[in-house]
Every structure is written in C-alpha cells, then in structure tokens.
Amino acid sequence: MDNSNFAFGKINYILLVVGMLIVVSGFILMSGDGTTEEAFNPEIFSNTRIKVAPMTCLFGFIFVVAAVVWKPGHREIRYFESAEPKEEEEA
C-alpha cells in the first residue's frame, strides 16, 4: 500500500487523537450540577469550571490545530520507503 497518498502521517493522527482527548477532558471538567430555582449551587463558580476547564479545552484545540499543520518529517517518509524491499541491480 502506498502511504504517500494520505494527507496526514502517523504522527499527525496520534497528535489529533491526543488533542481530542484533551478537549473532551476539558468538557468533562466543566460538567456538573447546575443551580436550580429551589437551591443555589456555589460549585458552578469553582476554579475548575471557570479557569482550569476552559484553559484545558483551549490547550486541546491548539494541540489539534498543531496536529493538522504538522508536516510529516523526512524520517517518517524514509521509514516507509525502507520498509519496501529493494531490488538490487546486477552489473
């Protein structure tokens, strides 16, 4: 299979998955019970929900953008080329 037709390399997909996991973890940190008409929940103003979770999501989105922009290096291309058997020419 010719790997040169793919838009991204293996490292791009790994970085993309890691970035998406960071974003999902940021949204999980933001989740929780809200305030109802009967009771006020002061936990909605905690540092985790107000500061940490949005920064985690922002970091994850930056990571995803970096994964899309990352250009596969020459090492990765050479690895795939060396995996194919080369025929030796006899003189």
Helices and strands as residue ranges (DSSP letters): G 3-5, H 10-30, G 42-45, H 47-47, I 48-52, H 53-69, H 74-83
